[in-house]
Amino acid sequence: MTILVGYPAKRRAKAVLSLAGMLARSSSQDVVICTAVPDPWVPEITPDNPALRTYADELAEAALETARQDMPSDVAVHYATITARSAASGLIDAAQQYNATMIVVGSAMGLAERIAVSSVADRLLHSCPIPVAVAPRGFRAAGGKVKRVTLAFRGDTHSIVQVAAAETLATHFEADLRLAAFAVDVAATAGIRAHLVAEPILADWRAHLGSAADNAVRSDPASAQRNPELVFGAGDDWEDALDAVEWKSGDVLVIGSSQAGPLSRVFLGSNATTIVRHTPVPVLAIPREAAE
């Protein structure tokens, strides 16, 4: 079993290597660093162009050489190149080829210590059949391991499965387990009356999720034994809600797929996608079928 890293062909990406190192140390898995380069030849449409193929090969080798320089030395690593019509589809094919348990990708250009979802990450987060981990910009694990798994808890009918899946991950990583619920703009009216409406709504919301969390934890003996903490983050927007929860080095946020999405693939709903963009720690998205 391996962790597959999608390494970009045209820029340095230390953050994704640092996250891969942290996940590998925590799970005793090897890492395969893979650069996916575009296939310039489309059968029966474009002629085969040896010069373009040579350029793609050189681009991939340069990227992997940069990765060799930056990859933490305490992790077992293999390097590979795959040619595909798109980077995302190439990484999914490579994950199957290398029997990967997850795909790890980095962020696009954006704010430091936040996740800027690249086109490749976006495609994977909506179509990958195995978990996808995304590193915030500038992320550094500094030789550390996963210390706490935080599940974004919704309190719906699928939460029992998600809590059990998060518990499995926490056990696998030898990490603590925590549940976190987030609420945004709960006030039904604006202005001076907002707090009068928001506080009762928040109180009811916390009570409902607390009961749902108890039910989900009791349904999984391992989770019940851990008795995970339930924390709440509320704010005027998602950034405020995420910042209202305490985060520390070694944290990973786990997000489950939308119930509206395909069963066998990661498919994030609008709220989950927004949470990803405002999370200051690495995110691990799990397909529903993998969670079950």
C-alpha positions as CSV (number, residue, x, y, z in Angstrom):
1,M,0.0,0.0,0.0
2,T,1.3,3.4,-0.9
3,I,0.6,7.1,-0.8
4,L,0.6,8.7,-4.2
5,V,1.8,12.3,-4.6
6,G,0.7,14.4,-7.5
7,Y,3.7,16.6,-8.1
8,P,3.3,19.5,-10.6
9,A,5.5,19.6,-13.7
10,K,6.2,23.4,-13.8
11,R,6.7,24.6,-10.3
12,R,8.3,23.7,-7.0
13,A,5.9,22.2,-4.4
14,K,7.5,21.6,-1.0
15,A,4.1,21.7,0.8
16,V,2.7,18.6,-0.9
17,L,6.0,16.7,-0.1
18,S,5.9,17.8,3.5
19,L,2.3,16.6,3.9
20,A,3.1,13.3,2.1
21,G,6.0,12.8,4.6
22,M,3.8,13.5,7.6
23,L,1.1,11.0,6.3
24,A,3.8,8.4,5.5
25,R,5.4,8.6,8.9
26,S,2.0,8.3,10.6
27,S,0.9,5.2,8.6
28,S,4.2,3.4,7.8
29,Q,3.5,3.5,4.1
30,D,5.8,4.2,1.2
31,V,5.4,7.2,-1.0
32,V,5.2,7.3,-4.8
33,I,5.8,10.8,-6.2
34,C,4.2,11.0,-9.6
35,T,4.3,13.7,-12.3
36,A,1.6,13.5,-14.8
37,V,2.4,15.1,-18.2
38,P,0.0,15.7,-21.1
39,D,0.0,13.3,-24.0
40,P,0.5,15.4,-27.1
41,W,-0.8,12.6,-29.4
42,V,-4.5,11.8,-29.9
43,P,-5.1,8.7,-32.0
44,E,-6.6,9.5,-35.4
45,I,-6.7,13.2,-34.6
46,T,-3.2,14.6,-34.1
47,P,0.1,13.2,-35.6
48,D,2.6,11.8,-33.3
49,N,5.2,14.5,-32.6
50,P,8.6,13.1,-31.2
51,A,9.7,16.6,-30.3
52,L,6.7,17.2,-28.1
53,R,7.1,13.8,-26.5
54,T,10.8,14.6,-25.7
55,Y,9.8,18.0,-24.2
56,A,7.2,16.3,-22.0
57,D,9.7,13.7,-20.8
58,E,12.3,16.4,-20.0
59,L,9.6,18.5,-18.2
60,A,8.7,15.4,-16.0
61,E,12.3,14.5,-15.2
62,A,13.1,18.1,-14.2
63,A,10.1,18.1,-11.9
64,L,11.1,14.8,-10.3
65,E,14.6,16.0,-9.8
66,T,13.3,19.0,-7.9
67,A,11.1,16.6,-5.8
68,R,14.2,14.5,-5.0
69,Q,15.9,17.5,-3.6
70,D,13.0,18.6,-1.4
71,M,11.5,15.2,-0.3
72,P,12.1,14.5,3.5
73,S,14.9,11.9,3.7
74,D,13.3,9.8,6.4
75,V,10.5,8.5,4.1
76,A,10.8,5.6,1.6
77,V,10.1,7.1,-1.9
78,H,9.7,6.0,-5.4
79,Y,9.4,8.3,-8.4
80,A,7.3,7.9,-11.5
81,T,5.9,9.6,-14.6
82,I,2.6,9.0,-16.2
83,T,1.3,10.3,-19.5
84,A,-2.4,11.1,-19.7
85,R,-4.9,13.3,-21.4
86,S,-5.2,15.2,-18.1
87,A,-3.2,15.3,-14.9
88,A,-6.2,14.3,-12.7
89,S,-7.1,11.2,-14.8
90,G,-3.4,10.3,-14.9
91,L,-3.1,10.4,-11.2
92,I,-6.2,8.3,-10.7
93,D,-4.8,5.7,-13.1
94,A,-1.4,5.8,-11.3
95,A,-3.2,5.3,-8.0
96,Q,-4.7,2.1,-9.2
97,Q,-1.4,1.0,-10.7
98,Y,0.5,1.5,-7.4
99,N,-2.3,0.3,-5.2
100,A,-2.5,3.7,-3.5
101,T,-4.6,4.3,-0.4
102,M,-4.8,8.1,-1.1
103,I,-3.7,10.8,-3.5
104,V,-1.9,13.9,-2.0
105,V,-1.9,17.2,-3.9
106,G,-0.9,20.7,-3.2
107,S,-2.5,24.1,-3.5
108,A,-2.6,26.6,-6.3
109,M,-1.2,30.1,-5.9
110,G,-3.1,31.8,-3.0
111,L,-2.9,32.9,0.6
112,A,-0.3,31.3,2.8
113,E,-1.5,28.7,5.3
114,R,-4.8,28.3,3.3
115,I,-5.8,25.9,0.6
116,A,-6.3,27.3,-2.9
117,V,-7.9,24.5,-4.9
118,S,-6.1,24.0,-8.2
119,S,-7.8,22.6,-11.3
120,V,-6.2,19.2,-10.7
121,A,-7.3,19.2,-7.0
122,D,-10.8,20.3,-7.9
123,R,-11.2,17.5,-10.4
124,L,-9.9,14.9,-7.9
125,L,-12.2,16.2,-5.2
126,H,-15.2,15.6,-7.4
127,S,-14.2,12.4,-9.1
128,C,-11.6,10.4,-7.3
129,P,-12.5,6.9,-6.0
130,I,-10.0,7.0,-3.1
131,P,-9.3,9.6,-0.4
132,V,-7.7,12.9,-1.5
133,A,-5.4,14.9,0.8
134,V,-4.7,18.6,0.0
135,A,-1.9,20.6,1.6
136,P,-2.3,24.3,2.4
137,R,0.2,26.7,0.8
138,G,3.4,26.8,2.7
139,F,2.6,23.8,4.8
140,R,5.5,22.3,6.7
141,A,5.3,19.2,8.9
142,A,8.9,19.6,10.1
143,G,9.4,15.9,10.5
144,G,6.2,15.5,12.5
145,K,3.3,13.0,12.4
146,V,-0.5,13.3,12.4
147,K,-1.5,14.1,16.0
148,R,-5.2,14.7,15.7
149,V,-7.9,13.8,13.2
150,T,-10.8,16.3,13.2
151,L,-14.0,15.3,11.4
152,A,-16.2,18.0,9.9
153,F,-19.4,16.7,11.6
154,R,-22.8,17.4,10.0
155,G,-25.1,15.4,12.2
156,D,-27.0,13.9,9.3
157,T,-27.9,10.2,8.6
158,H,-24.5,9.5,7.1
159,S,-22.6,10.8,10.1
160,I,-22.4,7.4,11.8
161,V,-20.4,6.1,8.8
162,Q,-18.2,9.2,8.7
163,V,-17.4,9.0,12.5
164,A,-16.4,5.3,12.1
165,A,-14.2,6.2,9.1
166,A,-12.6,9.0,11.0
167,E,-12.0,6.7,13.9
168,T,-10.3,4.2,11.6
169,L,-8.0,6.9,10.3
170,A,-7.2,8.1,13.8
171,T,-6.4,4.6,14.9
172,H,-4.3,4.1,11.7
173,F,-2.4,7.3,12.4
174,E,-2.2,6.7,16.2
175,A,-3.8,10.1,16.6
176,D,-6.5,11.7,18.7
177,L,-10.0,12.0,17.3
178,R,-12.2,15.2,17.4
179,L,-15.5,16.2,15.9
180,A,-16.1,19.8,14.7
181,A,-19.3,21.3,13.6
182,F,-19.4,24.7,11.7
183,A,-22.2,27.2,11.2
184,V,-22.3,30.4,9.1
185,D,-24.6,33.4,9.1
186,V,-27.2,31.8,11.5
187,A,-29.0,35.1,12.1
188,A,-32.3,35.3,10.2
189,T,-32.3,39.1,10.3
190,A,-29.6,41.7,10.1
191,G,-28.6,44.7,12.2
192,I,-29.2,45.1,15.9
193,R,-31.6,42.2,16.2
194,A,-29.2,39.7,14.8
195,H,-27.8,38.4,18.1
196,L,-31.3,38.0,19.5
197,V,-32.1,35.5,16.7
198,A,-28.7,33.9,16.4
199,E,-28.2,32.8,20.0
200,P,-31.3,30.6,20.3
201,I,-30.6,29.1,16.9
202,L,-27.0,28.4,17.9
203,A,-28.2,26.8,21.2
204,D,-30.6,24.5,19.4
205,W,-28.0,23.7,16.8
206,R,-25.4,22.7,19.4
207,A,-28.0,20.6,21.3
208,H,-29.0,18.8,18.1
209,L,-25.4,18.1,17.0
210,G,-24.4,17.0,20.5
211,S,-27.2,14.4,20.5
212,A,-26.3,13.3,16.9
213,A,-22.6,13.0,17.9
214,D,-23.5,10.9,20.9
215,N,-25.5,8.6,18.7
216,A,-22.8,8.3,16.1
217,V,-20.1,7.6,18.7
218,R,-22.1,5.0,20.5
219,S,-22.7,3.2,17.2
220,D,-19.0,2.7,16.8
221,P,-17.3,0.9,19.8
222,A,-13.9,2.2,19.0
223,S,-15.1,5.8,18.8
224,A,-17.1,5.4,22.0
225,Q,-13.9,4.2,23.8
226,R,-12.1,7.3,22.7
227,N,-15.0,9.6,23.6
228,P,-14.0,12.3,21.1
229,E,-14.4,16.0,21.8
230,L,-17.1,17.9,19.9
231,V,-16.2,21.5,19.1
232,F,-18.3,24.2,17.4
233,G,-17.2,27.0,15.1
234,A,-19.7,29.7,14.2
235,G,-19.2,33.0,12.4
236,D,-20.4,35.5,9.9
237,D,-18.5,33.6,7.1
238,W,-16.6,30.4,6.7
239,E,-13.3,31.9,7.5
240,D,-14.6,33.2,10.9
241,A,-16.2,29.8,11.6
242,L,-13.0,27.9,10.9
243,D,-10.9,30.3,12.9
244,A,-13.3,29.9,15.8
245,V,-11.9,26.4,16.3
246,E,-8.5,25.8,17.7
247,W,-5.9,24.3,15.3
248,K,-2.4,23.1,16.0
249,S,0.5,21.4,14.4
250,G,-0.2,17.8,13.4
251,D,-4.0,18.4,12.8
252,V,-5.7,17.0,9.7
253,L,-9.4,17.9,8.8
254,V,-11.4,15.0,7.4
255,I,-14.4,15.8,5.2
256,G,-16.9,13.3,3.9
257,S,-18.4,13.3,0.4
258,S,-21.8,14.8,-0.4
259,Q,-24.6,12.4,-0.2
260,A,-25.8,13.7,-3.6
261,G,-22.6,12.7,-5.2
262,P,-21.6,9.4,-6.9
263,L,-21.3,6.7,-4.2
264,S,-17.9,5.4,-5.2
265,R,-16.1,8.8,-5.7
266,V,-15.2,11.9,-3.7
267,F,-17.9,14.5,-4.4
268,L,-17.9,17.6,-2.2
269,G,-21.0,19.7,-1.7
270,S,-20.9,23.5,-1.8
271,N,-20.3,23.8,2.0
272,A,-17.6,21.2,2.1
273,T,-15.8,22.9,-0.9
274,T,-15.9,26.2,0.9
275,I,-14.6,24.7,4.2
276,V,-11.7,23.3,2.2
277,R,-10.8,26.8,0.9
278,H,-10.7,28.3,4.4
279,T,-9.0,25.5,6.4
280,P,-5.6,26.3,7.9
281,V,-4.6,22.6,8.1
282,P,-4.4,19.8,5.6
283,V,-7.7,18.4,4.4
284,L,-8.5,14.7,3.7
285,A,-11.6,14.1,1.7
286,I,-13.1,10.6,1.8
287,P,-15.5,9.1,-0.8
288,R,-18.7,7.6,0.6
289,E,-18.0,4.1,-0.6
290,A,-14.5,4.2,1.0
291,A,-16.0,5.5,4.3
292,E,-18.6,2.7,4.3
